Amino acid sequence: MSNLQIHIQKSEEKYLAAVHERITLEFKDVWLPSHDLEHHKRVWSNAKQLMEAFEQTGTDFSEAFVEALFFASWFHDVGLTKTLDIRHGEQSAEIAGSFLKDIDTWNNSLTEELLEAIILHDDKSYLTRGERYLTPSIYSLLTIADDMDALGATGLYRYIEIYHLRGINIYDLKNSIEMNLSSRFSFISKVIDQHASLLKKIKLLYHTGLRFLRVFSIHDWQVIVQQVENKVNIHELTDGKLHENKAINHFFCTINQELKSIY
């Protein structure tokens, strides 16, 4: 077992149960499956993949770094239970900070950095963060791990849900999503350009989501938005059961396959 694997295992053994309990409590009265406990679970899984990729090319992650990224991954979107605003990271950081203060043994020198990463994670202007964010940091790895969950068919459904809830007009969905998606993928590509196998996997997901985005008709958008309005959870979307339209069925089937490959 590598040092990184040991650090990951330690963090999960020490904190995972309590973190699950707290996040479940925060989302108890909030319907937001695009960003709930399962989203945070996927983001932490992505963060582990990223650290493993960088470790293979010589990056040594300390126990403090792994712990900090662990908490950043699990708390970055919890603030959406308080506000759907794009600046929800500020609320998330408050909740994370409060949780960490209750841990008697918590003494991590990277606490300030992890809270800053949570605050900034949904600022997709990226370049305003400066060149230092193009190297492995809590911010860059959290942001990429989060961006990875915006890719593929699953990511597209998540976009539609949160954008619809934020009041974006159905006719503006395509352009709004495509601009944001392109910005995310561009940042990912810059940071992990030396990691060919991981970048190939991410690129495939990016183009999967993009293809669906570009072929959907306005009627297709209406059907999918209706699923959101009917509060159909991502995990309830299964191939061939929700609509007769072949494009929609293919979309739901792809989501189903993506989630099965993760869980």
JOTARA-V78644 format. One record per residue. N is the residue number from 0. SS is DSSP state (2 for helix, 1 for strand, 0 for the rest). OMEGA is omega in whole degrees, -180 to 180 (999 if undefined). D_LAST is the distance of its C-alpha to the last C-alpha in Angstrom with 2 decimals. Layout:
N,SS,OMEGA,D_LAST + N,SS,OMEGA,D_LAST
This chain:
0,0,-179,22.57 + 1,0,177,23.46 + 2,2,180,24.77 + 3,2,180,21.79 + 4,2,177,19.38 + 5,2,180,21.89 + 6,2,179,22.05 + 7,2,-180,18.30 + 8,2,179,18.27 + 9,2,-179,21.41 + 10,2,-178,20.19 + 11,2,180,17.12 + 12,2,-176,19.41 + 13,2,-166,22.12 + 14,2,-168,20.56 + 15,2,-178,16.94 + 16,2,-179,17.99 + 17,2,179,20.84 + 18,2,177,18.96 + 19,2,-179,16.41 + 20,2,-178,19.55 + 21,2,-178,21.45 + 22,2,176,19.01 + 23,2,179,18.42 + 24,2,-179,22.21 + 25,2,-177,22.77 + 26,0,-174,20.75 + 27,0,-177,22.24 + 28,0,-178,24.75 + 29,0,176,23.17 + 30,0,-180,21.33 + 31,0,-175,19.42 + 32,0,177,15.78 + 33,0,-175,15.90 + 34,0,-175,16.44 + 35,0,-178,15.45 + 36,2,-177,13.46 + 37,2,175,10.06 + 38,2,-180,11.82 + 39,2,177,13.12 + 40,2,179,9.92 + 41,2,-180,8.89 + 42,2,177,12.55 + 43,2,176,12.73 + 44,2,178,10.06 + 45,2,-179,12.33 + 46,2,178,15.35 + 47,2,177,14.61 + 48,2,-179,14.37 + 49,2,179,17.61 + 50,2,179,19.38 + 51,2,179,18.66 + 52,2,-180,20.10 + 53,2,178,23.12 + 54,2,-179,23.65 + 55,2,178,24.14 + 56,0,169,26.97 + 57,0,178,28.67 + 58,0,-180,27.40 + 59,0,-179,27.63 + 60,0,180,25.61 + 61,0,177,27.31 + 62,2,180,25.90 + 63,2,179,27.19 + 64,2,-178,25.38 + 65,2,178,21.96 + 66,2,-178,22.63 + 67,2,179,23.84 + 68,2,176,20.90 + 69,2,-178,18.59 + 70,2,177,20.63 + 71,2,-180,21.05 + 72,2,-174,17.33 + 73,2,-176,16.85 + 74,2,-169,20.14 + 75,0,-177,20.87 + 76,0,-178,20.37 + 77,2,178,21.36 + 78,2,177,24.82 + 79,2,175,23.84 + 80,2,180,24.44 + 81,0,-179,28.04 + 82,0,176,28.56 + 83,0,-179,27.00 + 84,0,-179,29.28 + 85,0,179,28.12 + 86,0,-179,29.59 + 87,0,179,27.22 + 88,2,179,26.46 + 89,2,177,29.75 + 90,2,179,28.66 + 91,2,-179,25.32 + 92,2,178,27.40 + 93,2,180,29.71 + 94,2,179,27.02 + 95,2,180,25.53 + 96,2,178,29.09 + 97,2,180,29.96 + 98,2,-177,26.98 + 99,2,179,27.94 + 100,2,-180,31.56 + 101,0,178,30.71 + 102,0,-175,29.35 + 103,0,-175,32.59 + 104,0,-176,31.54 + 105,0,179,30.17 + 106,0,-174,32.39 + 107,0,-177,30.50 + 108,0,-178,32.80 + 109,0,-178,30.15 + 110,2,-179,29.78 + 111,2,180,31.85 + 112,2,-179,29.92 + 113,2,179,26.51 + 114,2,176,28.04 + 115,2,179,29.63 + 116,2,178,26.37 + 117,2,-179,24.87 + 118,2,-173,28.07 + 119,2,-166,28.11 + 120,0,-176,24.50 + 121,0,172,24.97 + 122,0,-173,28.31 + 123,0,173,27.53 + 124,0,173,31.10 + 125,0,-173,29.92 + 126,2,178,33.30 + 127,2,-180,34.87 + 128,2,177,32.89 + 129,0,-176,34.94 + 130,2,-176,34.48 + 131,2,-180,33.26 + 132,2,176,29.89 + 133,2,174,29.46 + 134,0,-179,28.91 + 135,0,176,26.00 + 136,0,178,26.47 + 137,2,179,24.51 + 138,2,-174,25.28 + 139,2,-179,24.43 + 140,2,175,21.10 + 141,2,-177,20.06 + 142,2,179,21.32 + 143,2,179,19.60 + 144,2,177,16.18 + 145,2,180,16.84 + 146,2,179,18.31 + 147,2,-180,15.39 + 148,0,175,13.49 + 149,0,-177,16.68 + 150,0,178,16.41 + 151,2,179,15.49 + 152,2,179,15.75 + 153,2,179,13.26 + 154,2,-180,15.53 + 155,2,178,18.56 + 156,2,178,17.77 + 157,2,176,17.25 + 158,2,-175,20.61 + 159,2,-179,22.32 + 160,2,-174,21.41 + 161,2,179,22.61 + 162,2,178,25.56 + 163,2,180,26.69 + 164,2,177,26.62 + 165,0,174,28.63 + 166,0,178,31.18 + 167,0,-178,30.94 + 168,0,-178,32.84 + 169,2,-179,31.05 + 170,2,179,33.48 + 171,2,-175,32.51 + 172,2,-174,28.73 + 173,2,-177,28.58 + 174,2,-180,30.82 + 175,2,-180,29.35 + 176,2,-176,25.77 + 177,2,179,26.97 + 178,2,-179,29.03 + 179,2,-179,26.32 + 180,2,180,23.76 + 181,2,179,26.42 + 182,2,179,27.25 + 183,2,-177,23.73 + 184,2,178,23.33 + 185,2,179,26.82 + 186,2,178,26.12 + 187,2,-177,22.97 + 188,2,-179,25.08 + 189,2,-175,27.89 + 190,2,-176,26.01 + 191,0,-176,23.96 + 192,0,179,26.55 + 193,0,-175,27.04 + 194,0,-169,23.49 + 195,2,-175,23.65 + 196,2,179,20.43 + 197,2,179,18.24 + 198,2,178,20.62 + 199,2,179,20.45 + 200,2,-179,16.69 + 201,2,179,17.26 + 202,2,178,20.39 + 203,2,178,18.78 + 204,2,179,16.46 + 205,2,-178,19.63 + 206,2,175,21.68 + 207,2,179,19.25 + 208,2,-179,19.52 + 209,2,180,23.20 + 210,2,178,23.99 + 211,2,-179,22.79 + 212,2,-174,24.59 + 213,2,-178,27.78 + 214,2,-178,28.00 + 215,0,173,27.46 + 216,0,178,30.79 + 217,2,177,31.87 + 218,2,178,31.30 + 219,2,178,27.65 + 220,2,-179,27.30 + 221,2,179,29.03 + 222,2,-177,26.71 + 223,2,178,23.57 + 224,2,178,25.40 + 225,2,177,26.37 + 226,2,178,22.76 + 227,2,-180,22.51 + 228,2,178,25.86 + 229,0,179,24.79 + 230,0,175,21.87 + 231,0,-179,19.22 + 232,0,178,15.82 + 233,2,-176,13.39 + 234,2,179,11.11 + 235,2,-180,14.42 + 236,0,-179,15.18 + 237,0,-175,15.32 + 238,0,171,17.46 + 239,0,-173,21.12 + 240,0,-174,21.26 + 241,0,-177,22.20 + 242,0,-178,24.93 + 243,0,-179,27.25 + 244,0,-175,27.23 + 245,2,-180,25.73 + 246,2,179,24.63 + 247,2,179,22.80 + 248,2,179,21.20 + 249,2,178,20.08 + 250,2,-179,18.67 + 251,2,178,16.67 + 252,2,180,15.55 + 253,2,176,14.40 + 254,2,180,12.38 + 255,2,-180,10.72 + 256,2,179,10.14 + 257,2,-179,8.94 + 258,2,178,6.19 + 259,2,-179,5.28 + 260,2,180,5.84 + 261,2,-173,3.79 + 262,0,999,0.00
